[in-house]
């Protein structure tokens, strides 16, 4: 299997499933008792305990499922999936913090620095996940960069599809 494709299956496929499941949970307010902002003033109302709890857990399950079909040379697919899910969320927080400081409401793109934030929205978590994964499995820079680009492009595409399906708001 092509090297990039293998890493996309390990990193990207589980994250697509994870973020889709997460958006369905958010849309239908599942696990409502966990729907509490992590830090409303700093990150806004959309970064919640629910996401912090369920995204890493769902992603660990998804990476484990992928590991049934693709060999993952890491200590544990569960730990790898959990780490990727957690990093995915953590790397979204600085962008959210910056938006709140600039007066841009949670879930709104705003008009000020619109294109900068559009790019940040589609690349922040991709950068974190790719860096984390590359360091863990020892990817060289060129392969890591291609993985980052593929992750960012796919993030944009999946977000667009979720908006079309009315699972996610805004694009």
N, C-alpha and C positions, 0 to 999 in steps of 0.2 A: 504494500500500500504506500502511496506517495506520502512522504514524511509530513508535509503540511496538512494533508487531508486527515491523517491519523490524529494529529493534535487538534484539528478542528472538531473531529468526532469526540474527543475526550473533553475538550473545554467548551466548545460552542454549542454543540447539540444539547448537552444537559442544561446549559444556561438558557437556551431558547425555551425548552420545556419548563424550566423552573420559573422564568419570568412570566410565561404565559399562565401557568397555574397561579402564580402570585397575583397577577392582574385579575383573574377570575375571582379569586378570594376577595380582593379589594372591591371589585365591582358589586359583589353580592354580600359584602360586609361579613364574610366568614370570620370566625374567631374574633368576634367583636370585642370581647374582653381584653384583647391584646392591641386593639386599635387606639393606642395612646402615643402621642408624639414623643420622640426621643428627647427633643429639646425644641419646643415650639419657637422660642425666640431665636435660636441659632439656626435651626434647619427647616423650620416650618412644620405645618401639620401633616404633611405627606410622608415624612420619614418617621416611621412608627416602630414600636416594639414588635408589633406583629411581623413586619418585614424582617427585622433583625433576628427574630426567632425562626420563622418558617423558611425563608430563602436558603440559608445554609443547610437546613435539615432536608428540604426537598432536593436541593442540588446534590447533597451527599447520596441520596437514594438514586438520583438519576445517573451520577457517575458510576455508582456501583452497578446499575443496570448495563451501562455501556461496557463496563469491565467484563461482563459475561461474553462479549463479542470481540473486544479488542484488548490485547494485553497491555496493562498499565504497569510500568516499572516504577512503582512507588510503594512505600510502606503499606498503605491502605487506600483503596479507592474511596472508602467512607471519609477518611481524613482529608484526602485531596479534594473531594467534592465539597466538604464542609468549608475548607479553607478558601476555595474558589468562590463559593457563595458569600462568605463573610467579606472577603476582599472586594467583591463586586459591589456590595452595599457600602462599605467604608469609603471607597473611592468616589462615591457620589456625594458624600457629605461636604467636602470643601466647596464644591460648586454650589450646593444649596446654601451653605453659610454665606458665600460671597453674594449670591442673589438676595438673600434676606438683608444683608448690610446695605445693598444698593436700593432697597425698597421694592424689590420685585416679589410679588406674592407667590406662595407655593402653588405649583401647578400652572403657572402663567409664564409665558415666554418673555413678555415685556417688549418694549420697543427700543429701549436703550441697550446698546451692545447686543442686539438681537442675534446677529450672525455669530458673534463670539460665543454666546451661550448655547446656540444651536450646536456648534461644533463641540463645545465642552460637554453638553448633554449626551452626545453620541460617542464620545471618546474617553470620558473620565474613567468609567468602570472598565472599559476595554484596556486602557493603559494599566490599571491596577492588576487586573486578572492576568494579562499577558506577562507583566513583570513578575508577578508571584509565581506563575506556572513556569516561566522560563528559568527562573532561579532554582526552583525545585528540581526540574528535570534536566537542567543544563543545556537549554537551547542556545545556539549561537545567535549573534545579533541579527543577522540577515533573516533567519527563520523566525525569530521572535518578532521582528518588524512586520513580516508578511502575515504572521498570526494576528498581530495588532490591527493591521489594515483590514483583514478579513473579518475580524470581530467587530470593528467599527462599522463597516459596510453592512454586515448582517444585523447589527443592532438597529441601524437606521431602517432597514427593510422590515424587520419584525415589528418595530414600533409603528411603522406605517400600516402594516397589515392589522395589527391590534386596534388601531384607530378606525380603520375601515370596518372591522367587525364590531365596532362600538364596545370593545372590551376596555379600551384605554381612551382617556380624554387627551385631546390636543396632539399636536405633532410638532 
